[in-house]
Amino acid sequence: MMELLSPAGGMEQLRAAARFGADAVYGGLKKFGLRAAAGNFDWDELQTALDLLHGQGKKFYLTLNILPYDDELDELGQSARRAAQMGVDAAIVSDLGAFAYLRREVPELVLHVSTQANVMNAEAANLFDQLGAERIVLSRELSLARIACLRERLDSRVELEAFVHGAMCMAHSGRCMMSDYLAGRGGNRGACAQPCRWQYTVTELKRPDEPMPVLEDERGTYIFSAYDLNMLSHLPEMRDAGIASLKIEGRMKTAYYVASVTQAYRRALDLLAQGEAAYRAALPELQDELLKVSHRSSNTGFYFGTPQPASGAEGFSQTREFVGRVLGMRDGCMLAEVKNRFHVGDMIETLTPAGAKPFTVTEIRSAADGTRLDFVSVAGQQVLLPVDFIAEDGDYLRGPNRNHRMAQ
């Protein structure tokens, strides 16, 4: 079965990924990863993460995928050596020089080639094989047909990993300079400001005071904004192309997002293992699951040729709203921490690793003093909700979407 690889910007996301079915998790240190704005892991947190994952038979891949300068290589090597000694299962590296340096200085560390290395053909893949790569994260611009061809020309000991879900970049597999020029923040140094998601207009040279919107909706214009990737309905084709690991994008995402997407793909993969008929039958429900969490419009990326549409994805939408986190049970009731407003009479879903359990809120009581409430709207407040099932710590609550369109 293909590995399911989920993102973790910090410990909360990592716990959600592990609980909701990831086989492996990828995340970064405070330095040397391409998501500097994520919480990331300090050394103590990394050890906690490794203990948690390895205790469940799962893996942790460390992102060391910035494009480093010469004066950073020694520190990069020291961090990689310490991580290897702690037991990380692999490091993800994009820069060819950093790859060669780590292969020489930290030979015990398993190396995966990042998608930022833009591996597009078997010659490049075989070169990384010769340098000692155990896995290649393929360029996002490859079709499944080209991946299958590459797989045939590469030694079977080298695994292929590919993105299956999440945000896509308008630049070539993330090699973008827009953030450097427009915001002074290096996208390949972990500080991308995502200018492709900004709103733009076009001006004609002789009419500088007449900006013209392109593909405008009520929130703005997004001519550079790529659609999200969603390959949930095409897992058999990814398997048949020779992909060993399915990667969910999202180290800047919340734990709730990681849990939602991970559980949908986990259930899909488990059903596929039972047979394609079971998998196909469940697809409508599973695709609906992905609409309940914050997302942009999606397509299948480059897997079946040029994506249609290729750009113009607007801000986020969702069909349900994240309203709370389950802390466990107390006095026969669900104990929950409130995140967003909900009312008595609302239909709430409890998101579990096995899927959603719906129930109607018949009563809300303050966990602090037992006061009955008609609604809750204070983030962090703990409440008791009567339910006829056992709720578990780490489940999530989602309710009616009172703000169908959310700001990006």
Secondary structure as the mmCIF struct_conf table of DSSP 4:
data_model
#
loop_
_struct_conf.conf_type_id
_struct_conf.id
_struct_conf.beg_label_comp_id
_struct_conf.beg_label_asym_id
_struct_conf.beg_label_seq_id
_struct_conf.end_label_comp_id
_struct_conf.end_label_asym_id
_struct_conf.end_label_seq_id
STRN STRN1 GLU A 3 PRO A 7
BEND BEND1 GLY A 9 GLY A 10
HELX_RH_AL_P HELX_RH_AL_P1 MET A 11 ARG A 19
TURN_TY1_P TURN_TY1_P1 PHE A 20 GLY A 21
BEND BEND2 ASP A 23 ASP A 23
STRN STRN2 ALA A 24 GLY A 28
STRN STRN3 LEU A 29 LEU A 29
BEND BEND3 LYS A 30 LEU A 34
TURN_TY1_P TURN_TY1_P2 ALA A 36 ALA A 37
BEND BEND4 ALA A 38 ALA A 38
STRN STRN4 PHE A 41 PHE A 41
HELX_RH_AL_P HELX_RH_AL_P2 TRP A 43 GLY A 55
TURN_TY1_P TURN_TY1_P3 GLN A 56 GLY A 57
STRN STRN5 LYS A 59 THR A 63
BEND BEND5 ILE A 66 ILE A 66
HELX_RH_3T_P HELX_RH_3T_P1 ASP A 70 GLU A 72
HELX_RH_AL_P HELX_RH_AL_P3 LEU A 73 MET A 86
TURN_TY1_P TURN_TY1_P4 GLY A 87 GLY A 87
BEND BEND6 ASP A 89 ASP A 89
STRN STRN6 ALA A 90 VAL A 93
HELX_RH_AL_P HELX_RH_AL_P4 LEU A 96 GLU A 105
TURN_TY1_P TURN_TY1_P5 PRO A 107 GLU A 108
BEND BEND7 LEU A 109 LEU A 109
STRN STRN7 LEU A 111 VAL A 113
HELX_RH_3T_P HELX_RH_3T_P2 THR A 115 ALA A 117
BEND BEND8 ASN A 121 ASN A 121
HELX_RH_AL_P HELX_RH_AL_P5 ALA A 122 LEU A 131
TURN_TY1_P TURN_TY1_P6 GLY A 132 GLY A 132
BEND BEND9 GLU A 134 GLU A 134
STRN STRN8 ARG A 135 VAL A 137
TURN_TY1_P TURN_TY1_P7 ARG A 140 GLU A 141
HELX_RH_AL_P HELX_RH_AL_P6 LEU A 144 GLU A 152
TURN_TY1_P TURN_TY1_P8 ARG A 153 ARG A 153
BEND BEND10 LEU A 154 LEU A 154
TURN_TY1_P TURN_TY1_P9 SER A 156 ARG A 157
BEND BEND11 VAL A 158 VAL A 158
STRN STRN9 GLU A 159 GLY A 166
BEND BEND12 MET A 170 ALA A 171
STRN STRN10 HIS A 172 HIS A 172
TURN_TY1_P TURN_TY1_P10 SER A 173 GLY A 174
STRN STRN11 ARG A 175 ARG A 175
HELX_RH_AL_P HELX_RH_AL_P7 MET A 178 ALA A 183
BEND BEND13 GLY A 184 GLY A 184
HELX_RH_3T_P HELX_RH_3T_P3 GLY A 187 ARG A 189
TURN_TY1_P TURN_TY1_P11 GLY A 190 GLY A 190
HELX_RH_3T_P HELX_RH_3T_P4 PRO A 195 ARG A 197
BEND BEND14 TRP A 198 TRP A 198
STRN STRN12 THR A 201 GLU A 204
TURN_TY1_P TURN_TY1_P12 LEU A 205 LYS A 206
STRN STRN13 ARG A 207 PRO A 213
BEND BEND15 VAL A 214 LEU A 215
STRN STRN14 GLU A 216 ASP A 217
TURN_TY1_P TURN_TY1_P13 GLU A 218 ARG A 219
STRN STRN15 GLY A 220 THR A 221
TURN_TY1_P TURN_TY1_P14 ILE A 223 PHE A 224
STRN STRN16 ALA A 226 ALA A 226
HELX_LH_PP_P HELX_LH_PP_P1 TYR A 227 TYR A 227
STRN STRN17 ASP A 228 ASN A 230
HELX_RH_3T_P HELX_RH_3T_P5 LEU A 232 HIS A 234
HELX_RH_AL_P HELX_RH_AL_P8 LEU A 235 ASP A 240
TURN_TY1_P TURN_TY1_P15 ALA A 241 GLY A 242
STRN STRN18 SER A 245 ILE A 248
TURN_TY1_P TURN_TY1_P16 ARG A 251 MET A 252
BEND BEND16 LYS A 253 LYS A 253
HELX_RH_AL_P HELX_RH_AL_P9 ALA A 255 GLN A 274
HELX_RH_AL_P HELX_RH_AL_P10 GLU A 276 LEU A 291
BEND BEND17 LYS A 292 VAL A 293
STRN STRN19 HIS A 295 HIS A 295
STRN STRN20 SER A 298 ASN A 299
TURN_TY1_P TURN_TY1_P17 GLY A 301 PHE A 304
BEND BEND18 GLY A 305 THR A 306
BEND BEND19 GLN A 308 PRO A 309
STRN STRN21 SER A 311 SER A 311
BEND BEND20 GLY A 315 GLY A 315
STRN STRN22 SER A 317 SER A 317
BEND BEND21 THR A 319 THR A 319
STRN STRN23 ARG A 320 ARG A 330
TURN_TY1_P TURN_TY1_P18 ASP A 331 GLY A 332
STRN STRN24 CYS A 333 VAL A 338
BEND BEND22 ASN A 340 ASN A 340
STRN STRN25 PHE A 342 HIS A 343
TURN_TY1_P TURN_TY1_P19 VAL A 344 GLY A 345
STRN STRN26 MET A 347 THR A 352
TURN_TY1_P TURN_TY1_P20 PRO A 353 ALA A 354
STRN STRN27 GLY A 355 THR A 360
STRN STRN28 ILE A 364 SER A 366
TURN_TY1_P TURN_TY1_P21 ALA A 367 ASP A 369
STRN STRN29 ARG A 372 LEU A 373
BEND BEND23 ASP A 374 ASP A 374
STRN STRN30 PHE A 375 VAL A 376
TURN_TY1_P TURN_TY1_P22 ALA A 379 GLY A 380
STRN STRN31 GLN A 382 PRO A 386
BEND BEND24 ASP A 388 PHE A 389
TURN_TY1_P TURN_TY1_P23 ASP A 393 GLY A 394
STRN STRN32 TYR A 396 PRO A 400
BEND BEND25 ARG A 402 HIS A 404
STRN STRN33 ARG A 405 ARG A 405
#
